[in-house]
Amino acid sequence: MAVVSVSMPDELLERIDDFADSHGYTGRSEVFREAARNLLGEFEDKRLEDRELLGVVTVLFDYQSTTVEERMIRLRHEYEGLVSSNVHNHVGDHYCMELFILDGTLEDISEFVGRVRATQDTLTVDYSVIPVDGFAGL
C-alpha cells in the first residue's frame, strides 16, 4: 500500500484523530481511506446517469475571505449554462452563504461541486441532486 503525505491545519487533524478514536477506527489512515472512497463514489449512482437533474449546492464561508466570494462569482459565470439561480446571503455575524441551483447532467453537476469543494477557505459545501423527471426508476 502506498504512503501519502497530506498537509492540513492542526485543528482539522485533531478533529480527525478524535473522530477515529470515538468511532472505533484503527487510526487516521482508515478514516482517510473511507472518506476517499465515499467522495469518489458520490456521483457514481447509475440511476442518475443520462437524466436531467436539479442540483442544490450550499457553500458557507467567513465573510472576511473575499477570495471565496470572488471564486464563487467566477464559477457562476464559468458555468452559466448550468447555474439556473444563485443567491448570496449573510448568516450570523461572520459568515456568508452561497446557494446555487443547478440544472444539468450528473457529470456537469459533479464537476461544478468538485470545483466548489476545491475552493480554499470554504467552511462547508453541501449539495443534493434529484431527477427533474421525478423518481421514476429510482
Biotite code that builds the C-alpha atoms (Angstrom):
import biotite.structure as struc

atoms = struc.array([
    struc.Atom([0.000, 0.000, 0.000], chain_id="A", res_id=1, res_name="MET", atom_name="CA", element="C"),
    struc.Atom([1.331, 3.446, -0.925], chain_id="A", res_id=2, res_name="ALA", atom_name="CA", element="C"),
    struc.Atom([2.077, 6.046, 1.742], chain_id="A", res_id=3, res_name="VAL", atom_name="CA", element="C"),
    struc.Atom([0.696, 9.534, 1.043], chain_id="A", res_id=4, res_name="VAL", atom_name="CA", element="C"),
    struc.Atom([1.625, 12.796, 2.735], chain_id="A", res_id=5, res_name="SER", atom_name="CA", element="C"),
    struc.Atom([-1.209, 15.311, 3.241], chain_id="A", res_id=6, res_name="VAL", atom_name="CA", element="C"),
    struc.Atom([-0.993, 18.861, 4.596], chain_id="A", res_id=7, res_name="SER", atom_name="CA", element="C"),
    struc.Atom([-3.832, 20.194, 6.748], chain_id="A", res_id=8, res_name="MET", atom_name="CA", element="C"),
    struc.Atom([-4.420, 22.543, 9.652], chain_id="A", res_id=9, res_name="PRO", atom_name="CA", element="C"),
    struc.Atom([-3.620, 21.124, 13.094], chain_id="A", res_id=10, res_name="ASP", atom_name="CA", element="C"),
    struc.Atom([-7.215, 21.711, 14.237], chain_id="A", res_id=11, res_name="GLU", atom_name="CA", element="C"),
    struc.Atom([-8.595, 19.536, 11.428], chain_id="A", res_id=12, res_name="LEU", atom_name="CA", element="C"),
    struc.Atom([-6.090, 16.782, 12.148], chain_id="A", res_id=13, res_name="LEU", atom_name="CA", element="C"),
    struc.Atom([-7.070, 16.831, 15.844], chain_id="A", res_id=14, res_name="GLU", atom_name="CA", element="C"),
    struc.Atom([-10.746, 16.520, 14.861], chain_id="A", res_id=15, res_name="ARG", atom_name="CA", element="C"),
    struc.Atom([-9.936, 13.557, 12.607], chain_id="A", res_id=16, res_name="ILE", atom_name="CA", element="C"),
    struc.Atom([-7.962, 11.852, 15.383], chain_id="A", res_id=17, res_name="ASP", atom_name="CA", element="C"),
    struc.Atom([-10.819, 12.425, 17.863], chain_id="A", res_id=18, res_name="ASP", atom_name="CA", element="C"),
    struc.Atom([-13.296, 11.083, 15.299], chain_id="A", res_id=19, res_name="PHE", atom_name="CA", element="C"),
    struc.Atom([-11.166, 7.984, 14.702], chain_id="A", res_id=20, res_name="ALA", atom_name="CA", element="C"),
    struc.Atom([-10.888, 7.315, 18.443], chain_id="A", res_id=21, res_name="ASP", atom_name="CA", element="C"),
    struc.Atom([-14.559, 7.847, 19.229], chain_id="A", res_id=22, res_name="SER", atom_name="CA", element="C"),
    struc.Atom([-15.824, 5.787, 16.256], chain_id="A", res_id=23, res_name="HIS", atom_name="CA", element="C"),
    struc.Atom([-13.547, 2.783, 16.625], chain_id="A", res_id=24, res_name="GLY", atom_name="CA", element="C"),
    struc.Atom([-11.224, 3.335, 13.662], chain_id="A", res_id=25, res_name="TYR", atom_name="CA", element="C"),
    struc.Atom([-7.754, 1.839, 13.897], chain_id="A", res_id=26, res_name="THR", atom_name="CA", element="C"),
    struc.Atom([-6.241, 5.223, 13.007], chain_id="A", res_id=27, res_name="GLY", atom_name="CA", element="C"),
    struc.Atom([-6.465, 8.270, 10.794], chain_id="A", res_id=28, res_name="ARG", atom_name="CA", element="C"),
    struc.Atom([-5.409, 6.326, 7.679], chain_id="A", res_id=29, res_name="SER", atom_name="CA", element="C"),
    struc.Atom([-8.566, 4.252, 7.923], chain_id="A", res_id=30, res_name="GLU", atom_name="CA", element="C"),
    struc.Atom([-10.651, 7.444, 8.224], chain_id="A", res_id=31, res_name="VAL", atom_name="CA", element="C"),
    struc.Atom([-8.978, 8.941, 5.147], chain_id="A", res_id=32, res_name="PHE", atom_name="CA", element="C"),
    struc.Atom([-9.444, 5.758, 3.099], chain_id="A", res_id=33, res_name="ARG", atom_name="CA", element="C"),
    struc.Atom([-13.156, 5.644, 3.916], chain_id="A", res_id=34, res_name="GLU", atom_name="CA", element="C"),
    struc.Atom([-13.567, 9.360, 3.204], chain_id="A", res_id=35, res_name="ALA", atom_name="CA", element="C"),
    struc.Atom([-11.813, 8.976, -0.153], chain_id="A", res_id=36, res_name="ALA", atom_name="CA", element="C"),
    struc.Atom([-13.998, 6.008, -1.150], chain_id="A", res_id=37, res_name="ARG", atom_name="CA", element="C"),
    struc.Atom([-17.135, 7.947, -0.182], chain_id="A", res_id=38, res_name="ASN", atom_name="CA", element="C"),
    struc.Atom([-16.050, 11.066, -2.057], chain_id="A", res_id=39, res_name="LEU", atom_name="CA", element="C"),
    struc.Atom([-15.168, 9.134, -5.199], chain_id="A", res_id=40, res_name="LEU", atom_name="CA", element="C"),
    struc.Atom([-18.425, 7.165, -5.067], chain_id="A", res_id=41, res_name="GLY", atom_name="CA", element="C"),
    struc.Atom([-20.738, 10.141, -4.549], chain_id="A", res_id=42, res_name="GLU", atom_name="CA", element="C"),
    struc.Atom([-21.538, 10.700, -8.197], chain_id="A", res_id=43, res_name="PHE", atom_name="CA", element="C"),
    struc.Atom([-21.434, 7.089, -9.361], chain_id="A", res_id=44, res_name="GLU", atom_name="CA", element="C"),
    struc.Atom([-25.165, 6.438, -8.971], chain_id="A", res_id=45, res_name="ASP", atom_name="CA", element="C"),
    struc.Atom([-26.051, 4.710, -12.253], chain_id="A", res_id=46, res_name="LYS", atom_name="CA", element="C"),
    struc.Atom([-29.734, 5.530, -11.696], chain_id="A", res_id=47, res_name="ARG", atom_name="CA", element="C"),
    struc.Atom([-28.947, 9.229, -12.192], chain_id="A", res_id=48, res_name="LEU", atom_name="CA", element="C"),
    struc.Atom([-26.857, 8.918, -15.356], chain_id="A", res_id=49, res_name="GLU", atom_name="CA", element="C"),
    struc.Atom([-28.346, 10.198, -18.616], chain_id="A", res_id=50, res_name="ASP", atom_name="CA", element="C"),
    struc.Atom([-31.105, 12.079, -16.793], chain_id="A", res_id=51, res_name="ARG", atom_name="CA", element="C"),
    struc.Atom([-31.792, 15.774, -16.413], chain_id="A", res_id=52, res_name="GLU", atom_name="CA", element="C"),
    struc.Atom([-31.090, 16.689, -12.802], chain_id="A", res_id=53, res_name="LEU", atom_name="CA", element="C"),
    struc.Atom([-31.735, 19.510, -10.377], chain_id="A", res_id=54, res_name="LEU", atom_name="CA", element="C"),
    struc.Atom([-28.836, 20.211, -8.046], chain_id="A", res_id=55, res_name="GLY", atom_name="CA", element="C"),
    struc.Atom([-28.709, 22.433, -4.981], chain_id="A", res_id=56, res_name="VAL", atom_name="CA", element="C"),
    struc.Atom([-25.282, 23.452, -3.689], chain_id="A", res_id=57, res_name="VAL", atom_name="CA", element="C"),
    struc.Atom([-24.801, 25.402, -0.453], chain_id="A", res_id=58, res_name="THR", atom_name="CA", element="C"),
    struc.Atom([-21.441, 26.930, 0.438], chain_id="A", res_id=59, res_name="VAL", atom_name="CA", element="C"),
    struc.Atom([-20.611, 28.550, 3.775], chain_id="A", res_id=60, res_name="LEU", atom_name="CA", element="C"),
    struc.Atom([-17.545, 30.732, 4.290], chain_id="A", res_id=61, res_name="PHE", atom_name="CA", element="C"),
    struc.Atom([-16.232, 33.502, 6.523], chain_id="A", res_id=62, res_name="ASP", atom_name="CA", element="C"),
    struc.Atom([-17.209, 36.899, 5.126], chain_id="A", res_id=63, res_name="TYR", atom_name="CA", element="C"),
    struc.Atom([-13.632, 38.157, 5.556], chain_id="A", res_id=64, res_name="GLN", atom_name="CA", element="C"),
    struc.Atom([-12.460, 35.609, 2.992], chain_id="A", res_id=65, res_name="SER", atom_name="CA", element="C"),
    struc.Atom([-13.102, 37.640, -0.135], chain_id="A", res_id=66, res_name="THR", atom_name="CA", element="C"),
    struc.Atom([-11.221, 35.097, -2.233], chain_id="A", res_id=67, res_name="THR", atom_name="CA", element="C"),
    struc.Atom([-14.032, 32.566, -1.694], chain_id="A", res_id=68, res_name="VAL", atom_name="CA", element="C"),
    struc.Atom([-16.707, 35.043, -2.762], chain_id="A", res_id=69, res_name="GLU", atom_name="CA", element="C"),
    struc.Atom([-14.679, 36.039, -5.817], chain_id="A", res_id=70, res_name="GLU", atom_name="CA", element="C"),
    struc.Atom([-14.232, 32.377, -6.736], chain_id="A", res_id=71, res_name="ARG", atom_name="CA", element="C"),
    struc.Atom([-17.983, 31.739, -6.389], chain_id="A", res_id=72, res_name="MET", atom_name="CA", element="C"),
    struc.Atom([-18.692, 34.657, -8.737], chain_id="A", res_id=73, res_name="ILE", atom_name="CA", element="C"),
    struc.Atom([-16.206, 33.279, -11.289], chain_id="A", res_id=74, res_name="ARG", atom_name="CA", element="C"),
    struc.Atom([-17.719, 29.789, -11.063], chain_id="A", res_id=75, res_name="LEU", atom_name="CA", element="C"),
    struc.Atom([-21.235, 31.195, -11.519], chain_id="A", res_id=76, res_name="ARG", atom_name="CA", element="C"),
    struc.Atom([-20.090, 32.851, -14.753], chain_id="A", res_id=77, res_name="HIS", atom_name="CA", element="C"),
    struc.Atom([-17.998, 29.881, -15.900], chain_id="A", res_id=78, res_name="GLU", atom_name="CA", element="C"),
    struc.Atom([-20.988, 27.572, -15.509], chain_id="A", res_id=79, res_name="TYR", atom_name="CA", element="C"),
    struc.Atom([-23.719, 29.964, -16.640], chain_id="A", res_id=80, res_name="GLU", atom_name="CA", element="C"),
    struc.Atom([-25.327, 27.186, -18.712], chain_id="A", res_id=81, res_name="GLY", atom_name="CA", element="C"),
    struc.Atom([-25.607, 25.015, -15.598], chain_id="A", res_id=82, res_name="LEU", atom_name="CA", element="C"),
    struc.Atom([-26.403, 27.592, -12.884], chain_id="A", res_id=83, res_name="VAL", atom_name="CA", element="C"),
    struc.Atom([-30.120, 28.423, -13.005], chain_id="A", res_id=84, res_name="SER", atom_name="CA", element="C"),
    struc.Atom([-30.032, 30.633, -9.931], chain_id="A", res_id=85, res_name="SER", atom_name="CA", element="C"),
    struc.Atom([-27.551, 31.893, -7.358], chain_id="A", res_id=86, res_name="ASN", atom_name="CA", element="C"),
    struc.Atom([-28.243, 33.583, -4.024], chain_id="A", res_id=87, res_name="VAL", atom_name="CA", element="C"),
    struc.Atom([-25.748, 35.232, -1.694], chain_id="A", res_id=88, res_name="HIS", atom_name="CA", element="C"),
    struc.Atom([-26.873, 35.642, 1.905], chain_id="A", res_id=89, res_name="ASN", atom_name="CA", element="C"),
    struc.Atom([-25.338, 36.758, 5.199], chain_id="A", res_id=90, res_name="HIS", atom_name="CA", element="C"),
    struc.Atom([-25.549, 34.255, 8.045], chain_id="A", res_id=91, res_name="VAL", atom_name="CA", element="C"),
    struc.Atom([-24.840, 35.341, 11.607], chain_id="A", res_id=92, res_name="GLY", atom_name="CA", element="C"),
    struc.Atom([-22.160, 37.894, 12.319], chain_id="A", res_id=93, res_name="ASP", atom_name="CA", element="C"),
    struc.Atom([-19.271, 36.473, 10.325], chain_id="A", res_id=94, res_name="HIS", atom_name="CA", element="C"),
    struc.Atom([-20.467, 34.180, 7.586], chain_id="A", res_id=95, res_name="TYR", atom_name="CA", element="C"),
    struc.Atom([-21.723, 34.246, 4.036], chain_id="A", res_id=96, res_name="CYS", atom_name="CA", element="C"),
    struc.Atom([-23.699, 31.570, 2.253], chain_id="A", res_id=97, res_name="MET", atom_name="CA", element="C"),
    struc.Atom([-23.841, 30.956, -1.474], chain_id="A", res_id=98, res_name="GLU", atom_name="CA", element="C"),
    struc.Atom([-26.742, 28.903, -2.760], chain_id="A", res_id=99, res_name="LEU", atom_name="CA", element="C"),
    struc.Atom([-26.578, 27.562, -6.306], chain_id="A", res_id=100, res_name="PHE", atom_name="CA", element="C"),
    struc.Atom([-29.498, 25.970, -8.144], chain_id="A", res_id=101, res_name="ILE", atom_name="CA", element="C"),
    struc.Atom([-28.183, 23.804, -10.990], chain_id="A", res_id=102, res_name="LEU", atom_name="CA", element="C"),
    struc.Atom([-29.976, 22.230, -13.938], chain_id="A", res_id=103, res_name="ASP", atom_name="CA", element="C"),
    struc.Atom([-27.914, 19.695, -15.863], chain_id="A", res_id=104, res_name="GLY", atom_name="CA", element="C"),
    struc.Atom([-26.363, 16.264, -16.090], chain_id="A", res_id=105, res_name="THR", atom_name="CA", element="C"),
    struc.Atom([-24.726, 14.258, -13.326], chain_id="A", res_id=106, res_name="LEU", atom_name="CA", element="C"),
    struc.Atom([-21.347, 14.795, -14.956], chain_id="A", res_id=107, res_name="GLU", atom_name="CA", element="C"),
    struc.Atom([-21.759, 18.589, -15.126], chain_id="A", res_id=108, res_name="ASP", atom_name="CA", element="C"),
    struc.Atom([-23.093, 18.885, -11.574], chain_id="A", res_id=109, res_name="ILE", atom_name="CA", element="C"),
    struc.Atom([-20.292, 16.644, -10.284], chain_id="A", res_id=110, res_name="SER", atom_name="CA", element="C"),
    struc.Atom([-17.696, 18.824, -11.992], chain_id="A", res_id=111, res_name="GLU", atom_name="CA", element="C"),
    struc.Atom([-19.224, 22.002, -10.537], chain_id="A", res_id=112, res_name="PHE", atom_name="CA", element="C"),
    struc.Atom([-19.384, 20.584, -6.991], chain_id="A", res_id=113, res_name="VAL", atom_name="CA", element="C"),
    struc.Atom([-15.766, 19.440, -7.313], chain_id="A", res_id=114, res_name="GLY", atom_name="CA", element="C"),
    struc.Atom([-14.675, 22.921, -8.337], chain_id="A", res_id=115, res_name="ARG", atom_name="CA", element="C"),
    struc.Atom([-16.567, 24.465, -5.414], chain_id="A", res_id=116, res_name="VAL", atom_name="CA", element="C"),
    struc.Atom([-15.057, 21.954, -2.973], chain_id="A", res_id=117, res_name="ARG", atom_name="CA", element="C"),
    struc.Atom([-11.584, 22.712, -4.304], chain_id="A", res_id=118, res_name="ALA", atom_name="CA", element="C"),
    struc.Atom([-12.003, 26.367, -3.329], chain_id="A", res_id=119, res_name="THR", atom_name="CA", element="C"),
    struc.Atom([-9.685, 27.160, -0.447], chain_id="A", res_id=120, res_name="GLN", atom_name="CA", element="C"),
    struc.Atom([-11.183, 28.590, 2.776], chain_id="A", res_id=121, res_name="ASP", atom_name="CA", element="C"),
    struc.Atom([-14.748, 27.278, 2.347], chain_id="A", res_id=122, res_name="THR", atom_name="CA", element="C"),
    struc.Atom([-16.123, 26.084, 5.683], chain_id="A", res_id=123, res_name="LEU", atom_name="CA", element="C"),
    struc.Atom([-18.754, 23.696, 4.352], chain_id="A", res_id=124, res_name="THR", atom_name="CA", element="C"),
    struc.Atom([-20.053, 22.574, 0.981], chain_id="A", res_id=125, res_name="VAL", atom_name="CA", element="C"),
    struc.Atom([-23.317, 20.661, 0.931], chain_id="A", res_id=126, res_name="ASP", atom_name="CA", element="C"),
    struc.Atom([-25.370, 19.521, -2.039], chain_id="A", res_id=127, res_name="TYR", atom_name="CA", element="C"),
    struc.Atom([-28.270, 17.390, -3.171], chain_id="A", res_id=128, res_name="SER", atom_name="CA", element="C"),
    struc.Atom([-29.254, 16.058, -6.577], chain_id="A", res_id=129, res_name="VAL", atom_name="CA", element="C"),
    struc.Atom([-32.699, 14.939, -7.742], chain_id="A", res_id=130, res_name="ILE", atom_name="CA", element="C"),
    struc.Atom([-34.050, 13.974, -11.184], chain_id="A", res_id=131, res_name="PRO", atom_name="CA", element="C"),
    struc.Atom([-36.164, 16.634, -12.856], chain_id="A", res_id=132, res_name="VAL", atom_name="CA", element="C"),
    struc.Atom([-38.447, 13.877, -14.204], chain_id="A", res_id=133, res_name="ASP", atom_name="CA", element="C"),
    struc.Atom([-39.226, 12.684, -10.688], chain_id="A", res_id=134, res_name="GLY", atom_name="CA", element="C"),
    struc.Atom([-38.196, 9.451, -9.094], chain_id="A", res_id=135, res_name="PHE", atom_name="CA", element="C"),
    struc.Atom([-39.364, 7.010, -11.759], chain_id="A", res_id=136, res_name="ALA", atom_name="CA", element="C"),
    struc.Atom([-36.896, 4.176, -11.901], chain_id="A", res_id=137, res_name="GLY", atom_name="CA", element="C"),
    struc.Atom([-35.110, 5.041, -8.650], chain_id="A", res_id=138, res_name="LEU", atom_name="CA", element="C"),
])
